[in-house]
Amino acid sequence: MQYYYSRRIKMSFEDAVSKISQSLQQQGFSIVTTLDIKDALKQNIQIDFRNYKIIVACSPQLVYNAISIESHIGSMLPCNIVVQQHENGELEVSATNPMEALDNSLATTNLPNIAAMISNRIRTAIDDLHRQGEEPNHKEALPVYTQESDMFSSLQAEDH
């Protein structure tokens, strides 16, 4: 499995940034900030670079659940979603796959369940954006994990 999810889409760069932010919010993420890499490179090292933004997103409840189990997991949070326009003009939206980033030694905790929930929500946000593009028929290529509602219920039960 790849360490990231990715979809190529057909829309303007700014529309993609706006729509993925909205889609992430619909999935329960808060947008912490948006980093404009093109602008930062131009201002700091005078390099002209292609359109490239990193959207930093966080699901407060899931972050709380994760750091309650493993205090150092915060080094892997929040989630970064990349919107980039390649040199050939193609637009791509990508995000790290939390299931691949999670250390196997933590598999005995509920962290894999939380990572699966985050993965499902990110996948849904990216797929929803892809469906808004000009290509209504696309192959589902991203991994799907177990039922989030069952995992969330078990997490809440453990918190009490």
Secondary structure in CASP SS format (residue, H / E / C, confidence):
PFRMAT SS
TARGET T0000
AUTHOR 0000-0000-0000
METHOD secondary structure of the structure
MODEL  1
M C 1.00
Q C 1.00
Y C 1.00
Y E 1.00
Y E 1.00
S E 1.00
R E 1.00
R E 1.00
I E 1.00
K C 1.00
M C 1.00
S C 1.00
F H 1.00
E H 1.00
D H 1.00
A H 1.00
V H 1.00
S H 1.00
K H 1.00
I H 1.00
S H 1.00
Q H 1.00
S H 1.00
L H 1.00
Q H 1.00
Q H 1.00
Q C 1.00
G C 1.00
F C 1.00
S E 1.00
I E 1.00
V E 1.00
T E 1.00
T E 1.00
L E 1.00
D E 1.00
I H 1.00
K H 1.00
D H 1.00
A H 1.00
L H 1.00
K H 1.00
Q H 1.00
N H 1.00
I H 1.00
Q C 1.00
I C 1.00
D C 1.00
F C 1.00
R C 1.00
N C 1.00
Y E 1.00
K E 1.00
I E 1.00
I E 1.00
V E 1.00
A E 1.00
C E 1.00
S C 1.00
P H 1.00
Q H 1.00
L H 1.00
V H 1.00
Y H 1.00
N H 1.00
A H 1.00
I H 1.00
S H 1.00
I H 1.00
E C 1.00
S H 1.00
H H 1.00
I H 1.00
G H 1.00
S H 1.00
M H 1.00
L C 1.00
P C 1.00
C E 1.00
N E 1.00
I E 1.00
V E 1.00
V E 1.00
Q E 1.00
Q E 1.00
H C 1.00
E C 1.00
N C 1.00
G C 1.00
E C 1.00
L E 1.00
E E 1.00
V E 1.00
S E 1.00
A E 1.00
T E 1.00
N C 1.00
P H 1.00
M H 1.00
E H 1.00
A H 1.00
L C 1.00
D C 1.00
N H 1.00
S H 1.00
L H 1.00
A C 1.00
T C 1.00
T C 1.00
N C 1.00
L H 1.00
P H 1.00
N H 1.00
I H 1.00
A H 1.00
A H 1.00
M H 1.00
I H 1.00
S H 1.00
N H 1.00
R H 1.00
I H 1.00
R H 1.00
T H 1.00
A H 1.00
I H 1.00
D H 1.00
D H 1.00
L H 1.00
H H 1.00
R H 1.00
Q H 1.00
G C 1.00
E C 1.00
E C 1.00
P C 1.00
N C 1.00
H C 1.00
K C 1.00
E C 1.00
A C 1.00
L C 1.00
P C 1.00
V C 1.00
Y C 1.00
T C 1.00
Q C 1.00
E H 1.00
S H 1.00
D H 1.00
M H 1.00
F H 1.00
S H 1.00
S H 1.00
L H 1.00
Q H 1.00
A H 1.00
E H 1.00
D H 1.00
H C 1.00
END
